[in-house]
Amino acid sequence: MKNYKPYSLAQSAIADLKTAIYLILEDASEGMTNVDIGKSLGIYQGHIRHEGHIPRTLLALMEQEGVVEQIDENKKWKLKEFRK
């Protein structure tokens, strides 16, 4: 039988990071830039000229899930508003 623990840990970590981004954006009524989100989470590191890939990738996943959206005018991210 295969060991699925590494996969499970990775999926849990991604879910935890997306939850952290959600909580940060929940308190940011004006939205936040990718840079500010990454710095708030302590994950804005990267190699030269490629900093910020982790938060940007997570935001793209959340955007595809319909949870966040980017404001065109200022490139800030915010939680997507849901209609009741």
Secondary structure, DSSP 8 states (H G I E B T S, - for coil): ----HHHHHHHHHHHHHHHHHHHHHHT-TT-B-HHHHHHHHT----STT-TTHHHHHHHHHHHHTTSEEE-TTT--EEE-----
